[in-house]
Amino acid sequence: MRKRIDSMLNLLIGSTLGVFIGKSTYDFWDYKSHPTIYEIQSAPWYTAILLYGAVCAFILLVAVIAKFTLKRKQKHQCCDE
């Protein structure tokens, strides 16, 4: 069961990074293709990337903490037997 949870956490980390990289790349490409649309906005063009980055960082932090907790419990359980 722990191996399955670890695999799911790895999938969550990988997909989160993939979505962030893909969304950031698309936003940059869209800005380079249509700069006049972004000139009208009051916020800089990269505001969406910063917001996605903060959300992704939070998700990654939670997933990494869960992985370390899982490893720690597995290590202590292994030594107690």
C-alpha positions in Angstrom: 0.0 0.0 0.0 2.8 2.4 0.8 4.5 1.7 -2.5 1.2 2.6 -4.2 1.0 5.9 -2.3 4.6 6.7 -3.1 3.9 6.1 -6.8 0.8 8.3 -6.7 2.9 11.1 -5.0 5.5 10.7 -7.7 2.8 11.0 -10.3 1.4 14.1 -8.6 4.8 15.7 -8.5 5.6 14.9 -12.1 2.2 16.1 -13.4 2.3 19.3 -11.4 5.7 20.2 -12.8 4.6 19.2 -16.3 1.5 21.4 -16.1 3.4 24.3 -14.8 6.1 24.1 -17.5 3.5 23.7 -20.2 1.3 26.5 -19.0 4.3 28.8 -18.6 5.5 28.0 -22.0 2.1 28.7 -23.5 1.7 32.0 -21.7 5.1 33.2 -22.9 4.4 32.1 -26.5 1.0 33.8 -26.3 2.6 37.0 -25.0 5.2 37.0 -27.8 2.5 36.3 -30.4 -0.1 38.9 -29.2 1.7 41.6 -27.2 -1.0 44.2 -27.8 -3.6 42.2 -25.9 -1.3 42.2 -22.8 -0.6 46.0 -23.1 -4.3 46.7 -22.3 -4.1 44.8 -19.0 -3.1 46.6 -15.8 -1.2 43.6 -14.5 2.1 42.3 -16.1 1.8 39.5 -18.6 3.6 37.1 -16.3 1.1 37.4 -13.4 -0.6 34.2 -14.3 2.7 32.4 -14.3 3.5 33.7 -10.8 0.1 32.6 -9.6 0.5 29.1 -11.1 4.0 28.9 -9.7 2.7 29.6 -6.2 0.0 27.0 -6.4 2.4 24.4 -7.9 5.0 25.2 -5.2 2.4 24.6 -2.5 1.3 21.3 -4.1 4.9 20.2 -4.5 5.7 21.1 -0.9 2.8 19.0 0.4 3.7 16.1 -1.8 7.4 16.1 -0.7 6.5 16.4 3.0 4.1 13.4 2.5 6.9 11.4 0.8 9.4 12.1 3.6 6.8 11.2 6.2 6.0 8.0 4.4 9.7 7.1 4.2 10.3 7.9 7.8 7.4 5.7 8.9 8.6 2.9 6.7 12.1 3.2 8.1 10.9 3.1 11.7 8.6 0.2 11.0 11.4 -1.7 9.3 13.7 -1.4 12.3 11.0 -2.2 14.9 10.3 -5.6 13.4 
